[in-house]
């Protein structure tokens, strides 16, 4: 099957010639046993998986969509098999530490895999959100929380979310109304509601753990009074098996323009006064803790823009090479001139070159953000780490906003290359365009990125 998802040659050029990751990363203690051969093999296997397993589910899942009935959500059947492949191969935890059950690869390399998979964000969001939420627990959770939640989430048994948005608190999270009431045993009970929560209810996982922003009763208004809680669908027993059904309920799913195979849920907490929740980290540190996951998610959403753009460009390029229409401009006066592929027409070439240049620019930006992350996490010198941390903080919103805005524009241009066929469901351009539009809106709408 032809690879029309990513340009592996340009991926390698960016990694090895622009960023020189052999020098910049393989000399660090954590990656000292890594090599270009290992990285190339990983990319090859990942791209093959994307082409042969992930891409074939794109249209099928979009047309099947998700179904909501009596508080439960059913996702497309093809996602169950795909999740097993992902879980068995450890593809959602490629950059997770070996100690936590991951492969321990650099984030820079993991981003190349995310690019290959990211055209199908309806699927990818579920295992990646689980891994992202598990990473929060790894960094801020107690040993008990790591034992009960983190290991199963990294292993792909349990799902995860990030539950921030409320009907009256979208970009303005300080206005949230979800309330946490302290219990004598140190746990909490939540009441409130959230909307637009990806994968908060589905039949992919045996349990789903929701990191939820809420305000402890009596704490101050605004963002400084917000804490973060772990709210499982099933309260785990001490042996880690799912216990009683928690008082959390999906009240519906959104019917969307794109990413239709992703369950975008509305949640209600504590309808019966018994929504169990555990504090994650310290009280009133919810925004600080959640922003780690949000910043990782913003890079992931930037990759969504890059991945959609890359796939749209390569499909348009392939179509332009095969679609025969008209004659070459230099032969316009020749009545016997042969008809040529549309790639020979100047305006089509202009569109393709515009797409190519922007895709490669986005790729360089995203991968450089990965390098900044790896340097910040792994350099031995504190001052050097601080320098790379500052660069990452500067570029994260740029990566998110630029790649999602331009990613949408690239898919739009790809449809133009197809002409009327691009507007039809026979080709992937229209779905890529529908799916990527949300990327400039969620994880912080682009106009407020800073």
PyMOL commands that set and color helices and strands:
alter all, ss='L'
color gray80, all
select helices_A, chain A and resi 8-18+21-24+29-31+36-54+57-64+78-89+98-100+107-117+121-140+143-154+173-175+223-225+286-322+329-331+342-344+346-378+382-423+429-440+446-448
alter helices_A, ss='H'
color red, helices_A
select strands_A, chain A and resi 67-69+72-74+158-163+179-182+188-198+207-216+226-232+234-236+242-245+248-253+264-269+276-279+324-327+339-341
alter strands_A, ss='S'
color yellow, strands_A
deselect
rebuild
show_as cartoon
